[in-house]
Amino acid sequence: MTGRLLESICRLVMRRPGPASALGLLVVLLCGGLATRVRIADDARSLIVGADVEVARQLQALSEMTAADQLLIQVDGRNAPEQVEAAAAAVVEVLSASDAFVAATFEVDAGKRAALGELLFSRRLLLDPRDPEETMAPVALARSLAELRAKLLAPHAIGRRGLLMRDPIDSLGTVLGLLSAAPGLPGLDATSGRLLSRDGTSILVLATPSGDPFRGADAAASMAAVEAAAVRVHEVAPDAVLRPIGAHRFAHDAERMVRHDVHTSAGLTLVLILGVFVAFFRRPRLVLVALPPLAFGAAVAGGVAGVLGEPVHGIVLAFSAACLGLSIDYTIHLLAAASAPGATIADELPVAARRVGGSLTLAATSTLVGLGALLFAHVPALRQMALLAGGAVVGALAGNLLWVPILLPRLGSRLKPVRVERGPWSTSVAAAQAHPWLVVTGAAALGICLAIPAMHTTFDGDLRNIDTHTAAAQADERAFESTFGDAGQAGLVVVEAGDLDTALARAEAVEAALQSAGLAQILSPTVVAPSAATIAARKQRWCAHKDDTLGALYTAAATAGFARGAFAAFAEDLDATCTGSMADPRETLAAFGELTGRSVVGDSAAGTWVAVPFAGELSRLPLAREVLRPIAGATLVHRRELTTHLTELIAADVPRLAGIAGAAVALLLLLAYRRPGRALRALAPVLLSGVATLGILAASDVALNLMNLCVLPLLAGLGIDYGVVVTDAETDPDPYALQHRAFSVSVAAATTLAGFGSLAVAQYGAIATIGRAVLLAITTSAVFALWLPPALAALTRRSRPRPL
Amino acid sequence: MTAWLALVLLAGTPPDGGFRAIADQARNVHTLRARMLQEKQLAVLGEVIRSSGTFLFERPRRLRMDLGGEDGTVLIIDGDRMVTHYKGLGKTERLRLSSDERASRIVDHLFLILEGDPIALGEVYDLEVRGREPLQIRLTPKSGSLAKAIRHVDAELDRRGFVAAITVSETNGDRTTWRFVDAVVNARLPASSFVLAAP
């Protein structure tokens, strides 16, 4: 029925080319107008941020509470250590003057540190985590007082006596020492007040950009300022090298790569598919027939993008450009069918439309169904791909029905038959018909062999493996890590509670849990703001035996040569500690946040949150997750957590999307054919191709990631076309139908491969991974489509009882 | 060192031939090497602690005080960098003065006294000449946080144009005296003089 419908449309268009052209142009103009509204998403995070709530939460926490969005600039003075400070100062000067940055520094802010120190001094005894029984033991006291005496007698001790005598056991120094951890940067030494590497050859400039690193314009502005700083550094310190790493650098590099890939993909795809088209049909003028439907499909896809109302990512655009290779398939099938010798185009074309119309319609529908499965993906980019590619397919089919009947007759009244020469396609189908058992057995064996590795398919949610960094960026990363450490190893635990004290108590429990998991460099805000319970316990320790404590101090002081009454001020402070109350920790936490540059406390829907930064070996994170589980309100935030969660999403999405696409396509075929056997013959190539694709990927150690997981639903939607077209040769009255269809499947596959081939060689990993997976899927489904349906059909004919 | 003469002039005491000679010598003092005697009188220790060592000074802002004994220290200042090594403790502290306001103020005053910018000194201290042979001057802080910590500074000048002794009297009663003897002016000081050698 659909064949007759397409025949009628074809005849109508051929009778009324003028109105048809006008309609076509109107649609192109309308869609083109809508396409001008398309906004390119320069926010790389949009690829995943809409995946689910947990992903969004992790991303937001990483952005707001860690240095993930800061730019870390290593001023490498290995070649000239004497220049490194001047270079760092130049970087800070240029970045501070730039609107693209809020702040840049390579020093611990002395004023902020002094402000925090003043706040902490009056509370030092209750902040000191050491047990007074240990610090006031005779041996420990002797050591402390010896140190105190040495400091008092130092030449520059003028004016320091008061503070030194009030803190004989250096409680403030102990507390400040606990704040010197720099999670993720074990190679950093900030004790001098500068952010120096421990080997002394580099300075770390911490730069806080004012914009969003994943917004292309902001990242570009940040990196432009860094380049200006590099120019200035070259003037003052020609031998110093700048190595910026961070989200802004990587996002800016990625955007440039994606833009390059999009432009390359579109141009290269067009050239390649038209080249393949001409190579097979050997009639360059037919390109004039093939181009308008392509443009029509692209226009419709652009219109869909414009209607979406949301920014479209460059990766989606690159994928959509590759789908031009799909769009030309309908032209190929139509032209290959319209090749009866001696017939006029006016007669042959509608007949061809009737003959292949059913196949084309079914193929297009199955493609839409397969793409439709991507609408159920977690990843927003895949949902966009489904809509744009769907628009391209619908547009291409409609464009063929509109433009081919208009343009083809204008090439001449008679069309020379497409020479379906003997080629690999005809050899394949002939061999399949001649040796069906061999083919089926071989296919089964191949399926079993590849099913084994396919069962070990791995999933990779690590964005770093698809977010390609340039060679220069990778070199800078390696140099930074070898000097300072891997900043990406830092994470934090966000603790929520109804009130601040409960949050602080939970934070203390988190700190203990992290230590038990072997994680280090914990910079808990409870160092400066312990919970009320901890304060009470420490107060008890100091005050329960206060007189004994002071007695021990006086005894040791006399031995060390201190005069009577030398520690009167300390005794007063101890009295005040025992009788007074601890101030509200919020002020201290705010000062702590000012010094570290990150908020460690804030308000949340649950009440209050407190963040506990840490670092450590990634292998210990699973243990950390386990030990944190009993702590209410504690959430582990780490790049690895994000990766783990994304991997879980992929592992869930792959079978789900493949299942939806496969079931929908199978149902479609059953409804269309009403014969399970025929539906199975059409499905067989894509089923085997699915196993083969997964098996080959797994055997090649290529994991399914956020991008290439689209290959299975795409396979169901695209690969099924080949099986349908070849299978439908069984009911095609053309005696050469199988050869014609095998030829058109080969050409269609070649053009699709040409389209996705441009993706496979893309610079940006996320795009290349899609291209390579789809290339594999299309190749295998096309090859299997030439072998399996003819072989299965031959077996079915042989198995039918011959009429007597 | 020339500044001391300017101070005297500011104080209104006419210079005589002795001051003129000191002023001429002070202009030419670029380095100083001397034996150093430190005397600290701290109320909390109840006794006067004496120590001796060596003193090195180089314009514009380098010095090394190396005091021996159980409580001995090595103090090195080189521009913005300060290193303190406590010999008895085996402990070393390194500091950038620009990151520690308190330490920076103390060091600034130390150099203010040792080098003597007449304009800066005049803004900070009131001047009183207390003796002429040798020239002895008392500097009293005018106001501000300095006056809260320091009562006065007594300095004795050598004819060769350098400070031979300094006594800092703090408001809490503590007193620190440095005396520089066997001084050698403009000796060539090795570059390693202002670097703390590894123990």
Interface residues (C-beta under 8 A of the other chain):
Chain A: E107 V108 A110 G111 R113 A114 A146 E147 R149 A150 K151 L152 L153 A154 P155 H156 I158 G159 R160 R161 G162 M165 T191 S192 G193 R194 G561 F562 A563 R564 A566
Chain B: Q38 K40 L42 A43 V44 L45 G46 E47 I49 S51 M65 L67 D71 T73 L75 M82 T84 Y86 G88 L89 K91 R94 L95 R96 S98 S99 D100 E101 R102 A103 I106 V107 L110 A149 I150 V168 E170 N172 D174 T176 W178
